[in-house]
């Protein structure tokens, strides 16, 4: 009787307690059970989500500025023993001066070009369509005429529907314009205060949070927070730095070749470069159209500028600024952007990579801890279990 109980206990231990597959299934089951429970108590979480949505814009703006300014504050404090408050005030004054310069010098130039581009874009697009249709009259392109014409018609219909839906949505949401303006004003007013205290006391946040962890886990938990902060900071600083210099390079290139609306298109390229891999090619679409409508030589000049910019960005700028700090394969990045954009749209494209980096660090840490503490990954675990079973059978 005792032998049967012992054998039953051994089988249970072998196939459930010490079985990796069973443990994985149980963890997956618990994960989906937690999601189901949260879904059932969504009425409790909705107020929390509304509260988080309200504080997210100023907090996000402050966090981005924090990752840009904090290295300067830390360096001045460490190198020259300058109080953090003094460095923060000087940086704020420099930002105000830079904003005044941008508003007085760059904004009027960009605004004029953007307004002119928006006003003339329908004529530019029609000219491009007419030029393409005239080119299709060539007998050598007769076999491709139907497919190209269909592609142009589909593009026009898509653009028309998108513009119409945007206009309808804008008209339908006029009543919420006041709330949007209020949100923008509150973000601009509160973000500097949040940023000031983040720069002043942000270096004390990690030790403060670490205190809430059990004492034996505090070193590992502190290292986890450091890795997450390092990954997010590297991504934010790298993307903004690369995007800024991409805009500068395109501005210089377009001004040198005399491309119409060059400054506006360069600013667009800088913003679009915040989207890895896809941003710059998307920003080149209006550039290609405008260059074709200008002249054939302008198209060649634009392609040369693009080739030079891509060479500098891929060979010098990105490796120097970004390096391989995110430790993500290009295929992983592309698939992540496609999936995140399909699920969350533009927000998924912007935040998909940093969220993935944070989850990757947390999962890898938890998995390494599990491997270190669990007996399932010991080399002799399987052999010892098998040996016990064989011993039981021999008895």
Secondary structure, 3 states (H helix, E strand, C coil): CHHHHHHHHHHHHHHHHCCHHHHHHHHHHHHHHHHHHHHHCHHHHHHHHHHHHHHHHHHHHHHHHHHHHHHHHHHHHHHHCCCHHHHHHHHHHHHHHHHHHHHHHHHHHHHHHHHHHHHHHHHHHHHHHHHHHHHCCCHHHHHHHHHHHHHHHHHHHHHHHHHHHHHHHHHHCHHHHHHHHHHHHHHHHHHHHHHHHHHHHHHHHHHHHHCCCCHHHHHHHHHHHHHHHHHHHHHHHHHHHHHHHHHHHHHHHHHHHCCCCHHHHHHHHHHHCCCCCCHHHHHHHHHHHHHHHHCHHHHHHHHHHHHHHHHHHHHHHHHHHCCCCCCCCHHHHHHHHHHHHHHHCHHHHHHHHHHHHHHHHHHHHHHHHHHHHCHHHCHHHHHHHHHHHHHHHHC
